[in-house]
Amino acid sequence: MSIRPPTAAGSAWIGRTIGVLRSLFIYRRPGRQRGLQRMYGPFVHAGDLVFDIGAHVGDRTRAFAALGARVIALEPQPQLLPWLRRAVRGRPGIAIRREAAGPAPGSARLQVSRRHPTVSSASRSWVRSLGQRNRSFRHVRWDDEITVPMITLDQLIEEYGTPRFCKIDVEGLEAEVLRGLSHPIPALSFEFVAGALEVTADCLQQLASLGTYEFNLIRGERRTFEFHDWQSSTEILTWLEAHGERLGSGDLYARLCP
C-alpha cells in the first residue's frame, strides 16, 4: 500500500497544529502562572482595567484576571482564538476581540508563521529584515498572510476607559500601536528584540510625547526585573544597545513618574 504525501492544505494544517502546540508548551508550563501574577502584582489590582494587546494563547490574560482585573484581550490570529477562549473560560470580566492594534482604524496584513505563531507580525519590514539581524529568527518562515481588522488604543480607551496597565506584544509593530495612543497610561510593557532596537527607540520617543516615564526590563521569558532602580529612557536604551545582542529579546516596562 502506497502512502500519499500530504496535500498543501494538509501540510498547512500540520504546520499550524505544531505551531499551536509549541506555544502551549511554552506558555502553559506548570508554575508559570504564579510567577506572572507575582510579576504583575505591583501594577495590577482588583478592579483595574488591563489591555492585553497580542494575547496569543492567553497566559498573561489569565494572570491579569487572577489578580482581579477586567481584561480586554486582542488577538487577531484565528487559529489561536479557540485556545485563548478556552484559557479564560468561566472567568468573568474578560472581553476577547479578534483585532490588531495600530496607528489608525482599518485593516492590516498579518504575516503569519504557521510553525511559530508567536512571531506573526503586521510589520513587513520587521519580517523581511529580522532573520538577518537576529540569529534566533533565522529558522522562522512567515508562510501565510491574512487580513485582520485594526483598532487603536485610543478607540479602546474611548469604549472601555483608560487601563491601569497595557501589555503590548505585537512583533515589531509596538511603536505603531503607541502611535494610536494620545492618553498617558500609568504603566505598560512592550517587547524589545535584538536587531530591531530602532523600534524600541521609537517606542521610547512615543512615550516621551505622552508623559515622563521610567523604565525597567525583563530578559526573555524571565519574571524578575534587571535593575533595582528604574532607569530613564536614555539609560535603558544605552544599556540595550550595549547588551541587547546577547539577550535576544525581552520586555521593557514603563511607569509614569510621580
LUMVEXTOR-670490 format. One record per residue (C-alpha): residue number from 1; residue in three letters; x, y, z. Coordinates in nm, 3 decimals. Layout:
BEGIN
<node><resi>NUM</resi><resn>ALA</resn><u>X</u><v>Y</v><w>Z</w></node>
...
***
This chain:
BEGIN
<node><resi>1</resi><resn>MET</resn><u>0.000</u><v>0.000</v><w>0.000</w></node>
<node><resi>2</resi><resn>SER</resn><u>0.141</u><v>0.336</v><w>-0.103</w></node>
<node><resi>3</resi><resn>ILE</resn><u>0.136</u><v>0.632</v><w>0.132</w></node>
<node><resi>4</resi><resn>ARG</resn><u>0.040</u><v>0.958</v><w>-0.031</w></node>
<node><resi>5</resi><resn>PRO</resn><u>0.230</u><v>1.271</v><w>0.067</w></node>
<node><resi>6</resi><resn>PRO</resn><u>0.019</u><v>1.534</v><w>0.243</w></node>
<node><resi>7</resi><resn>THR</resn><u>-0.158</u><v>1.790</v><w>0.028</w></node>
<node><resi>8</resi><resn>ALA</resn><u>-0.074</u><v>2.159</v><w>0.056</w></node>
<node><resi>9</resi><resn>ALA</resn><u>-0.380</u><v>2.206</v><w>0.277</w></node>
<node><resi>10</resi><resn>GLY</resn><u>-0.274</u><v>1.909</v><w>0.490</w></node>
<node><resi>11</resi><resn>SER</resn><u>0.078</u><v>2.042</v><w>0.527</w></node>
<node><resi>12</resi><resn>ALA</resn><u>-0.057</u><v>2.382</v><w>0.629</w></node>
<node><resi>13</resi><resn>TRP</resn><u>-0.280</u><v>2.218</v><w>0.891</w></node>
<node><resi>14</resi><resn>ILE</resn><u>0.013</u><v>2.018</v><w>1.028</w></node>
<node><resi>15</resi><resn>GLY</resn><u>0.227</u><v>2.333</v><w>1.045</w></node>
<node><resi>16</resi><resn>ARG</resn><u>-0.043</u><v>2.528</v><w>1.229</w></node>
<node><resi>17</resi><resn>THR</resn><u>-0.101</u><v>2.242</v><w>1.473</w></node>
<node><resi>18</resi><resn>ILE</resn><u>0.269</u><v>2.212</v><w>1.551</w></node>
<node><resi>19</resi><resn>GLY</resn><u>0.288</u><v>2.589</v><w>1.600</w></node>
<node><resi>20</resi><resn>VAL</resn><u>-0.004</u><v>2.598</v><w>1.844</w></node>
<node><resi>21</resi><resn>LEU</resn><u>0.131</u><v>2.301</v><w>2.038</w></node>
<node><resi>22</resi><resn>ARG</resn><u>0.470</u><v>2.473</v><w>2.064</w></node>
<node><resi>23</resi><resn>SER</resn><u>0.303</u><v>2.784</v><w>2.205</w></node>
<node><resi>24</resi><resn>LEU</resn><u>0.100</u><v>2.581</v><w>2.455</w></node>
<node><resi>25</resi><resn>PHE</resn><u>0.416</u><v>2.402</v><w>2.571</w></node>
<node><resi>26</resi><resn>ILE</resn><u>0.599</u><v>2.733</v><w>2.624</w></node>
<node><resi>27</resi><resn>TYR</resn><u>0.321</u><v>2.939</v><w>2.777</w></node>
<node><resi>28</resi><resn>ARG</resn><u>0.130</u><v>2.678</v><w>2.980</w></node>
<node><resi>29</resi><resn>ARG</resn><u>0.424</u><v>2.539</v><w>3.179</w></node>
<node><resi>30</resi><resn>PRO</resn><u>0.349</u><v>2.441</v><w>3.541</w></node>
<node><resi>31</resi><resn>GLY</resn><u>0.426</u><v>2.724</v><w>3.782</w></node>
<node><resi>32</resi><resn>ARG</resn><u>0.427</u><v>2.992</v><w>3.514</w></node>
<node><resi>33</resi><resn>GLN</resn><u>0.102</u><v>3.150</v><w>3.631</w></node>
<node><resi>34</resi><resn>ARG</resn><u>0.230</u><v>3.201</v><w>3.984</w></node>
<node><resi>35</resi><resn>GLY</resn><u>0.538</u><v>3.377</v><w>3.850</w></node>
<node><resi>36</resi><resn>LEU</resn><u>0.334</u><v>3.601</v><w>3.619</w></node>
<node><resi>37</resi><resn>GLN</resn><u>0.098</u><v>3.701</v><w>3.896</w></node>
<node><resi>38</resi><resn>ARG</resn><u>0.390</u><v>3.793</v><w>4.123</w></node>
<node><resi>39</resi><resn>MET</resn><u>0.544</u><v>3.998</v><w>3.842</w></node>
<node><resi>40</resi><resn>TYR</resn><u>0.225</u><v>4.189</v><w>3.756</w></node>
<node><resi>41</resi><resn>GLY</resn><u>0.110</u><v>4.227</v><w>4.117</w></node>
<node><resi>42</resi><resn>PRO</resn><u>0.270</u><v>4.572</v><w>4.167</w></node>
<node><resi>43</resi><resn>PHE</resn><u>0.094</u><v>4.705</v><w>3.855</w></node>
<node><resi>44</resi><resn>VAL</resn><u>-0.247</u><v>4.537</v><w>3.860</w></node>
<node><resi>45</resi><resn>HIS</resn><u>-0.502</u><v>4.525</v><w>4.142</w></node>
<node><resi>46</resi><resn>ALA</resn><u>-0.857</u><v>4.402</v><w>4.184</w></node>
<node><resi>47</resi><resn>GLY</resn><u>-1.099</u><v>4.607</v><w>3.976</w></node>
<node><resi>48</resi><resn>ASP</resn><u>-0.831</u><v>4.756</v><w>3.748</w></node>
<node><resi>49</resi><resn>LEU</resn><u>-0.872</u><v>4.764</v><w>3.372</w></node>
<node><resi>50</resi><resn>VAL</resn><u>-0.595</u><v>4.599</v><w>3.166</w></node>
<node><resi>51</resi><resn>PHE</resn><u>-0.539</u><v>4.582</v><w>2.790</w></node>
<node><resi>52</resi><resn>ASP</resn><u>-0.361</u><v>4.268</v><w>2.662</w></node>
<node><resi>53</resi><resn>ILE</resn><u>-0.253</u><v>4.359</v><w>2.308</w></node>
<node><resi>54</resi><resn>GLY</resn><u>-0.134</u><v>4.040</v><w>2.138</w></node>
<node><resi>55</resi><resn>ALA</resn><u>-0.291</u><v>3.796</v><w>2.385</w></node>
<node><resi>56</resi><resn>HIS</resn><u>-0.175</u><v>3.483</v><w>2.198</w></node>
<node><resi>57</resi><resn>VAL</resn><u>-0.287</u><v>3.174</v><w>2.395</w></node>
<node><resi>58</resi><resn>GLY</resn><u>-0.388</u><v>3.375</v><w>2.700</w></node>
<node><resi>59</resi><resn>ASP</resn><u>-0.121</u><v>3.319</v><w>2.965</w></node>
<node><resi>60</resi><resn>ARG</resn><u>-0.095</u><v>3.689</v><w>3.051</w></node>
<node><resi>61</resi><resn>THR</resn><u>-0.471</u><v>3.742</v><w>3.023</w></node>
<node><resi>62</resi><resn>ARG</resn><u>-0.520</u><v>3.465</v><w>3.279</w></node>
<node><resi>63</resi><resn>ALA</resn><u>-0.267</u><v>3.624</v><w>3.514</w></node>
<node><resi>64</resi><resn>PHE</resn><u>-0.436</u><v>3.965</v><w>3.491</w></node>
<node><resi>65</resi><resn>ALA</resn><u>-0.777</u><v>3.807</v><w>3.556</w></node>
<node><resi>66</resi><resn>ALA</resn><u>-0.642</u><v>3.610</v><w>3.852</w></node>
<node><resi>67</resi><resn>LEU</resn><u>-0.532</u><v>3.942</v><w>4.004</w></node>
<node><resi>68</resi><resn>GLY</resn><u>-0.891</u><v>4.060</v><w>3.979</w></node>
<node><resi>69</resi><resn>ALA</resn><u>-0.857</u><v>4.283</v><w>3.673</w></node>
<node><resi>70</resi><resn>ARG</resn><u>-1.103</u><v>4.341</v><w>3.393</w></node>
<node><resi>71</resi><resn>VAL</resn><u>-0.917</u><v>4.247</v><w>3.074</w></node>
<node><resi>72</resi><resn>ILE</resn><u>-0.962</u><v>4.349</v><w>2.710</w></node>
<node><resi>73</resi><resn>ALA</resn><u>-0.763</u><v>4.092</v><w>2.512</w></node>
<node><resi>74</resi><resn>LEU</resn><u>-0.681</u><v>4.147</v><w>2.143</w></node>
<node><resi>75</resi><resn>GLU</resn><u>-0.563</u><v>3.853</v><w>1.932</w></node>
<node><resi>76</resi><resn>PRO</resn><u>-0.605</u><v>3.864</v><w>1.552</w></node>
<node><resi>77</resi><resn>GLN</resn><u>-0.488</u><v>3.509</v><w>1.469</w></node>
<node><resi>78</resi><resn>PRO</resn><u>-0.792</u><v>3.283</v><w>1.412</w></node>
<node><resi>79</resi><resn>GLN</resn><u>-0.605</u><v>2.960</v><w>1.491</w></node>
<node><resi>80</resi><resn>LEU</resn><u>-0.519</u><v>3.090</v><w>1.839</w></node>
<node><resi>81</resi><resn>LEU</resn><u>-0.862</u><v>3.224</v><w>1.935</w></node>
<node><resi>82</resi><resn>PRO</resn><u>-1.012</u><v>2.887</v><w>2.042</w></node>
<node><resi>83</resi><resn>TRP</resn><u>-0.717</u><v>2.831</v><w>2.277</w></node>
<node><resi>84</resi><resn>LEU</resn><u>-0.741</u><v>3.184</v><w>2.412</w></node>
<node><resi>85</resi><resn>ARG</resn><u>-1.112</u><v>3.143</v><w>2.479</w></node>
<node><resi>86</resi><resn>ARG</resn><u>-1.053</u><v>2.806</v><w>2.642</w></node>
<node><resi>87</resi><resn>ALA</resn><u>-0.782</u><v>2.952</v><w>2.867</w></node>
<node><resi>88</resi><resn>VAL</resn><u>-1.018</u><v>3.210</v><w>3.013</w></node>
<node><resi>89</resi><resn>ARG</resn><u>-1.343</u><v>3.014</v><w>3.004</w></node>
<node><resi>90</resi><resn>GLY</resn><u>-1.555</u><v>3.078</v><w>3.311</w></node>
<node><resi>91</resi><resn>ARG</resn><u>-1.353</u><v>3.382</v><w>3.421</w></node>
<node><resi>92</resi><resn>PRO</resn><u>-1.563</u><v>3.698</v><w>3.448</w></node>
<node><resi>93</resi><resn>GLY</resn><u>-1.463</u><v>4.040</v><w>3.322</w></node>
<node><resi>94</resi><resn>ILE</resn><u>-1.271</u><v>3.933</v><w>3.010</w></node>
<node><resi>95</resi><resn>ALA</resn><u>-1.353</u><v>4.059</v><w>2.659</w></node>
<node><resi>96</resi><resn>ILE</resn><u>-1.176</u><v>3.889</v><w>2.367</w></node>
<node><resi>97</resi><resn>ARG</resn><u>-1.154</u><v>4.077</v><w>2.039</w></node>
<node><resi>98</resi><resn>ARG</resn><u>-1.016</u><v>3.944</v><w>1.711</w></node>
<node><resi>99</resi><resn>GLU</resn><u>-0.835</u><v>4.263</v><w>1.614</w></node>
<node><resi>100</resi><resn>ALA</resn><u>-0.485</u><v>4.400</v><w>1.583</w></node>
<node><resi>101</resi><resn>ALA</resn><u>-0.393</u><v>4.734</v><w>1.736</w></node>
<node><resi>102</resi><resn>GLY</resn><u>-0.220</u><v>5.000</v><w>1.531</w></node>
<node><resi>103</resi><resn>PRO</resn><u>-0.186</u><v>5.369</v><w>1.446</w></node>
<node><resi>104</resi><resn>ALA</resn><u>-0.527</u><v>5.409</v><w>1.279</w></node>
<node><resi>105</resi><resn>PRO</resn><u>-0.852</u><v>5.216</v><w>1.244</w></node>
<node><resi>106</resi><resn>GLY</resn><u>-0.887</u><v>4.998</v><w>0.937</w></node>
<node><resi>107</resi><resn>SER</resn><u>-0.721</u><v>4.670</v><w>0.847</w></node>
<node><resi>108</resi><resn>ALA</resn><u>-0.373</u><v>4.518</v><w>0.837</w></node>
<node><resi>109</resi><resn>ARG</resn><u>-0.199</u><v>4.238</v><w>0.650</w></node>
<node><resi>110</resi><resn>LEU</resn><u>-0.069</u><v>3.995</v><w>0.911</w></node>
<node><resi>111</resi><resn>GLN</resn><u>0.238</u><v>3.791</v><w>0.812</w></node>
<node><resi>112</resi><resn>VAL</resn><u>0.178</u><v>3.453</v><w>0.978</w></node>
<node><resi>113</resi><resn>SER</resn><u>0.435</u><v>3.192</v><w>1.071</w></node>
<node><resi>114</resi><resn>ARG</resn><u>0.235</u><v>2.870</v><w>1.091</w></node>
<node><resi>115</resi><resn>ARG</resn><u>0.501</u><v>2.687</v><w>1.295</w></node>
<node><resi>116</resi><resn>HIS</resn><u>0.588</u><v>2.988</v><w>1.512</w></node>
<node><resi>117</resi><resn>PRO</resn><u>0.260</u><v>3.180</v><w>1.552</w></node>
<node><resi>118</resi><resn>THR</resn><u>0.400</u><v>3.378</v><w>1.843</w></node>
<node><resi>119</resi><resn>VAL</resn><u>0.615</u><v>3.579</v><w>1.596</w></node>
<node><resi>120</resi><resn>SER</resn><u>0.343</u><v>3.653</v><w>1.340</w></node>
<node><resi>121</resi><resn>SER</resn><u>0.360</u><v>4.022</v><w>1.257</w></node>
<node><resi>122</resi><resn>ALA</resn><u>0.184</u><v>4.304</v><w>1.075</w></node>
<node><resi>123</resi><resn>SER</resn><u>0.520</u><v>4.474</v><w>1.012</w></node>
<node><resi>124</resi><resn>ARG</resn><u>0.655</u><v>4.371</v><w>0.671</w></node>
<node><resi>125</resi><resn>SER</resn><u>0.988</u><v>4.547</v><w>0.725</w></node>
<node><resi>126</resi><resn>TRP</resn><u>1.038</u><v>4.368</v><w>1.059</w></node>
<node><resi>127</resi><resn>VAL</resn><u>0.964</u><v>4.031</v><w>0.897</w></node>
<node><resi>128</resi><resn>ARG</resn><u>1.192</u><v>4.095</v><w>0.597</w></node>
<node><resi>129</resi><resn>SER</resn><u>1.496</u><v>4.205</v><w>0.793</w></node>
<node><resi>130</resi><resn>LEU</resn><u>1.491</u><v>4.029</v><w>1.129</w></node>
<node><resi>131</resi><resn>GLY</resn><u>1.615</u><v>3.690</v><w>1.013</w></node>
<node><resi>132</resi><resn>GLN</resn><u>1.941</u><v>3.853</v><w>0.903</w></node>
<node><resi>133</resi><resn>ARG</resn><u>1.976</u><v>4.070</v><w>1.214</w></node>
<node><resi>134</resi><resn>ASN</resn><u>1.882</u><v>3.826</v><w>1.492</w></node>
<node><resi>135</resi><resn>ARG</resn><u>2.007</u><v>3.469</v><w>1.479</w></node>
<node><resi>136</resi><resn>SER</resn><u>1.711</u><v>3.347</v><w>1.690</w></node>
<node><resi>137</resi><resn>PHE</resn><u>1.481</u><v>3.420</v><w>1.394</w></node>
<node><resi>138</resi><resn>ARG</resn><u>1.688</u><v>3.266</v><w>1.114</w></node>
<node><resi>139</resi><resn>HIS</resn><u>1.483</u><v>2.945</v><w>1.116</w></node>
<node><resi>140</resi><resn>VAL</resn><u>1.146</u><v>3.123</v><w>1.112</w></node>
<node><resi>141</resi><resn>ARG</resn><u>0.940</u><v>3.129</v><w>0.792</w></node>
<node><resi>142</resi><resn>TRP</resn><u>0.641</u><v>3.359</v><w>0.752</w></node>
<node><resi>143</resi><resn>ASP</resn><u>0.443</u><v>3.138</v><w>0.516</w></node>
<node><resi>144</resi><resn>ASP</resn><u>0.091</u><v>3.277</v><w>0.523</w></node>
<node><resi>145</resi><resn>GLU</resn><u>-0.082</u><v>3.614</v><w>0.513</w></node>
<node><resi>146</resi><resn>ILE</resn><u>-0.425</u><v>3.717</v><w>0.635</w></node>
<node><resi>147</resi><resn>THR</resn><u>-0.617</u><v>4.044</v><w>0.652</w></node>
<node><resi>148</resi><resn>VAL</resn><u>-0.724</u><v>4.141</v><w>1.004</w></node>
<node><resi>149</resi><resn>PRO</resn><u>-0.922</u><v>4.437</v><w>1.141</w></node>
<node><resi>150</resi><resn>MET</resn><u>-0.719</u><v>4.708</v><w>1.317</w></node>
<node><resi>151</resi><resn>ILE</resn><u>-0.821</u><v>4.934</v><w>1.604</w></node>
<node><resi>152</resi><resn>THR</resn><u>-0.632</u><v>5.200</v><w>1.802</w></node>
<node><resi>153</resi><resn>LEU</resn><u>-0.563</u><v>5.218</v><w>2.174</w></node>
<node><resi>154</resi><resn>ASP</resn><u>-0.749</u><v>5.549</v><w>2.177</w></node>
<node><resi>155</resi><resn>GLN</resn><u>-1.059</u><v>5.373</v><w>2.043</w></node>
<node><resi>156</resi><resn>LEU</resn><u>-1.032</u><v>5.108</v><w>2.313</w></node>
<node><resi>157</resi><resn>ILE</resn><u>-0.996</u><v>5.379</v><w>2.578</w></node>
<node><resi>158</resi><resn>GLU</resn><u>-1.299</u><v>5.560</v><w>2.441</w></node>
<node><resi>159</resi><resn>GLU</resn><u>-1.500</u><v>5.238</v><w>2.468</w></node>
<node><resi>160</resi><resn>TYR</resn><u>-1.370</u><v>5.092</v><w>2.796</w></node>
<node><resi>161</resi><resn>GLY</resn><u>-1.177</u><v>5.366</v><w>2.979</w></node>
<node><resi>162</resi><resn>THR</resn><u>-0.807</u><v>5.419</v><w>3.050</w></node>
<node><resi>163</resi><resn>PRO</resn><u>-0.634</u><v>5.098</v><w>3.158</w></node>
<node><resi>164</resi><resn>ARG</resn><u>-0.416</u><v>5.077</v><w>3.464</w></node>
<node><resi>165</resi><resn>PHE</resn><u>-0.175</u><v>4.858</v><w>3.265</w></node>
<node><resi>166</resi><resn>CYS</resn><u>-0.130</u><v>4.773</v><w>2.898</w></node>
<node><resi>167</resi><resn>LYS</resn><u>0.080</u><v>4.484</v><w>2.772</w></node>
<node><resi>168</resi><resn>ILE</resn><u>0.191</u><v>4.513</v><w>2.408</w></node>
<node><resi>169</resi><resn>ASP</resn><u>0.350</u><v>4.215</v><w>2.231</w></node>
<node><resi>170</resi><resn>VAL</resn><u>0.298</u><v>4.254</v><w>1.857</w></node>
<node><resi>171</resi><resn>GLU</resn><u>0.627</u><v>4.154</v><w>1.693</w></node>
<node><resi>172</resi><resn>GLY</resn><u>0.773</u><v>4.472</v><w>1.554</w></node>
<node><resi>173</resi><resn>LEU</resn><u>0.457</u><v>4.683</v><w>1.549</w></node>
<node><resi>174</resi><resn>GLU</resn><u>0.492</u><v>4.817</v><w>1.905</w></node>
<node><resi>175</resi><resn>ALA</resn><u>0.575</u><v>5.174</v><w>1.803</w></node>
<node><resi>176</resi><resn>GLU</resn><u>0.283</u><v>5.178</v><w>1.559</w></node>
<node><resi>177</resi><resn>VAL</resn><u>0.050</u><v>5.066</v><w>1.836</w></node>
<node><resi>178</resi><resn>LEU</resn><u>0.173</u><v>5.355</v><w>2.052</w></node>
<node><resi>179</resi><resn>ARG</resn><u>0.109</u><v>5.599</v><w>1.766</w></node>
<node><resi>180</resi><resn>GLY</resn><u>-0.258</u><v>5.520</v><w>1.818</w></node>
<node><resi>181</resi><resn>LEU</resn><u>-0.239</u><v>5.640</v><w>2.180</w></node>
<node><resi>182</resi><resn>SER</resn><u>-0.281</u><v>6.003</v><w>2.286</w></node>
<node><resi>183</resi><resn>HIS</resn><u>-0.353</u><v>5.941</v><w>2.655</w></node>
<node><resi>184</resi><resn>PRO</resn><u>-0.079</u><v>5.858</v><w>2.910</w></node>
<node><resi>185</resi><resn>ILE</resn><u>-0.127</u><v>5.514</v><w>3.066</w></node>
<node><resi>186</resi><resn>PRO</resn><u>0.001</u><v>5.464</v><w>3.423</w></node>
<node><resi>187</resi><resn>ALA</resn><u>0.208</u><v>5.157</v><w>3.330</w></node>
<node><resi>188</resi><resn>LEU</resn><u>0.272</u><v>4.939</v><w>3.028</w></node>
<node><resi>189</resi><resn>SER</resn><u>0.510</u><v>4.687</v><w>2.878</w></node>
<node><resi>190</resi><resn>PHE</resn><u>0.630</u><v>4.629</v><w>2.523</w></node>
<node><resi>191</resi><resn>GLU</resn><u>0.864</u><v>4.376</v><w>2.366</w></node>
<node><resi>192</resi><resn>PHE</resn><u>1.218</u><v>4.454</v><w>2.250</w></node>
<node><resi>193</resi><resn>VAL</resn><u>1.410</u><v>4.236</v><w>2.004</w></node>
<node><resi>194</resi><resn>ALA</resn><u>1.783</u><v>4.246</v><w>1.931</w></node>
<node><resi>195</resi><resn>GLY</resn><u>1.839</u><v>4.356</v><w>1.572</w></node>
<node><resi>196</resi><resn>ALA</resn><u>1.534</u><v>4.582</v><w>1.582</w></node>
<node><resi>197</resi><resn>LEU</resn><u>1.620</u><v>4.831</v><w>1.855</w></node>
<node><resi>198</resi><resn>GLU</resn><u>1.512</u><v>5.115</v><w>1.628</w></node>
<node><resi>199</resi><resn>VAL</resn><u>1.158</u><v>5.002</v><w>1.709</w></node>
<node><resi>200</resi><resn>THR</resn><u>1.239</u><v>5.026</v><w>2.080</w></node>
<node><resi>201</resi><resn>ALA</resn><u>1.386</u><v>5.374</v><w>2.037</w></node>
<node><resi>202</resi><resn>ASP</resn><u>1.069</u><v>5.476</v><w>1.851</w></node>
<node><resi>203</resi><resn>CYS</resn><u>0.854</u><v>5.342</v><w>2.137</w></node>
<node><resi>204</resi><resn>LEU</resn><u>1.053</u><v>5.543</v><w>2.389</w></node>
<node><resi>205</resi><resn>GLN</resn><u>1.004</u><v>5.855</v><w>2.178</w></node>
<node><resi>206</resi><resn>GLN</resn><u>0.629</u><v>5.793</v><w>2.153</w></node>
<node><resi>207</resi><resn>LEU</resn><u>0.601</u><v>5.756</v><w>2.531</w></node>
<node><resi>208</resi><resn>ALA</resn><u>0.807</u><v>6.072</v><w>2.590</w></node>
<node><resi>209</resi><resn>SER</resn><u>0.540</u><v>6.267</v><w>2.399</w></node>
<node><resi>210</resi><resn>LEU</resn><u>0.275</u><v>6.145</v><w>2.644</w></node>
<node><resi>211</resi><resn>GLY</resn><u>0.447</u><v>6.194</v><w>2.979</w></node>
<node><resi>212</resi><resn>THR</resn><u>0.758</u><v>6.134</v><w>3.188</w></node>
<node><resi>213</resi><resn>TYR</resn><u>0.818</u><v>5.761</v><w>3.222</w></node>
<node><resi>214</resi><resn>GLU</resn><u>1.085</u><v>5.549</v><w>3.389</w></node>
<node><resi>215</resi><resn>PHE</resn><u>1.185</u><v>5.204</v><w>3.269</w></node>
<node><resi>216</resi><resn>ASN</resn><u>1.298</u><v>4.857</v><w>3.363</w></node>
<node><resi>217</resi><resn>LEU</resn><u>1.338</u><v>4.537</v><w>3.165</w></node>
<node><resi>218</resi><resn>ILE</resn><u>1.292</u><v>4.163</v><w>3.188</w></node>
<node><resi>219</resi><resn>ARG</resn><u>1.509</u><v>3.925</v><w>2.988</w></node>
<node><resi>220</resi><resn>GLY</resn><u>1.330</u><v>3.679</v><w>2.762</w></node>
<node><resi>221</resi><resn>GLU</resn><u>1.059</u><v>3.489</v><w>2.949</w></node>
<node><resi>222</resi><resn>ARG</resn><u>1.207</u><v>3.550</v><w>3.294</w></node>
<node><resi>223</resi><resn>ARG</resn><u>0.990</u><v>3.716</v><w>3.557</w></node>
<node><resi>224</resi><resn>THR</resn><u>1.235</u><v>3.933</v><w>3.752</w></node>
<node><resi>225</resi><resn>PHE</resn><u>1.346</u><v>4.288</v><w>3.671</w></node>
<node><resi>226</resi><resn>GLU</resn><u>1.701</u><v>4.359</v><w>3.557</w></node>
<node><resi>227</resi><resn>PHE</resn><u>1.750</u><v>4.676</v><w>3.760</w></node>
<node><resi>228</resi><resn>HIS</resn><u>1.684</u><v>4.758</v><w>4.124</w></node>
<node><resi>229</resi><resn>ASP</resn><u>1.644</u><v>5.127</v><w>4.035</w></node>
<node><resi>230</resi><resn>TRP</resn><u>1.426</u><v>5.221</v><w>3.741</w></node>
<node><resi>231</resi><resn>GLN</resn><u>1.603</u><v>5.393</v><w>3.450</w></node>
<node><resi>232</resi><resn>SER</resn><u>1.546</u><v>5.692</v><w>3.226</w></node>
<node><resi>233</resi><resn>SER</resn><u>1.472</u><v>5.632</v><w>2.858</w></node>
<node><resi>234</resi><resn>THR</resn><u>1.828</u><v>5.733</v><w>2.766</w></node>
<node><resi>235</resi><resn>GLU</resn><u>1.979</u><v>5.499</v><w>3.023</w></node>
<node><resi>236</resi><resn>ILE</resn><u>1.766</u><v>5.200</v><w>2.924</w></node>
<node><resi>237</resi><resn>LEU</resn><u>1.831</u><v>5.247</v><w>2.550</w></node>
<node><resi>238</resi><resn>THR</resn><u>2.207</u><v>5.287</v><w>2.607</w></node>
<node><resi>239</resi><resn>TRP</resn><u>2.209</u><v>4.966</v><w>2.810</w></node>
<node><resi>240</resi><resn>LEU</resn><u>2.016</u><v>4.778</v><w>2.541</w></node>
<node><resi>241</resi><resn>GLU</resn><u>2.248</u><v>4.897</v><w>2.267</w></node>
<node><resi>242</resi><resn>ALA</resn><u>2.541</u><v>4.759</v><w>2.467</w></node>
<node><resi>243</resi><resn>HIS</resn><u>2.387</u><v>4.432</v><w>2.589</w></node>
<node><resi>244</resi><resn>GLY</resn><u>2.075</u><v>4.361</v><w>2.382</w></node>
<node><resi>245</resi><resn>GLU</resn><u>2.250</u><v>4.138</v><w>2.129</w></node>
<node><resi>246</resi><resn>ARG</resn><u>2.322</u><v>3.867</v><w>2.387</w></node>
<node><resi>247</resi><resn>LEU</resn><u>1.972</u><v>3.890</v><w>2.536</w></node>
<node><resi>248</resi><resn>GLY</resn><u>1.788</u><v>3.824</v><w>2.210</w></node>
<node><resi>249</resi><resn>SER</resn><u>1.456</u><v>3.961</v><w>2.329</w></node>
<node><resi>250</resi><resn>GLY</resn><u>1.257</u><v>4.059</v><w>2.634</w></node>
<node><resi>251</resi><resn>ASP</resn><u>1.013</u><v>4.318</v><w>2.759</w></node>
<node><resi>252</resi><resn>LEU</resn><u>1.053</u><v>4.680</v><w>2.860</w></node>
<node><resi>253</resi><resn>TYR</resn><u>0.829</u><v>4.805</v><w>3.140</w></node>
<node><resi>254</resi><resn>ALA</resn><u>0.735</u><v>5.171</v><w>3.169</w></node>
<node><resi>255</resi><resn>ARG</resn><u>0.564</u><v>5.354</v><w>3.454</w></node>
<node><resi>256</resi><resn>LEU</resn><u>0.470</u><v>5.717</v><w>3.485</w></node>
<node><resi>257</resi><resn>CYS</resn><u>0.691</u><v>5.910</v><w>3.720</w></node>
<node><resi>258</resi><resn>PRO</resn><u>0.507</u><v>6.055</v><w>4.023</w></node>
***
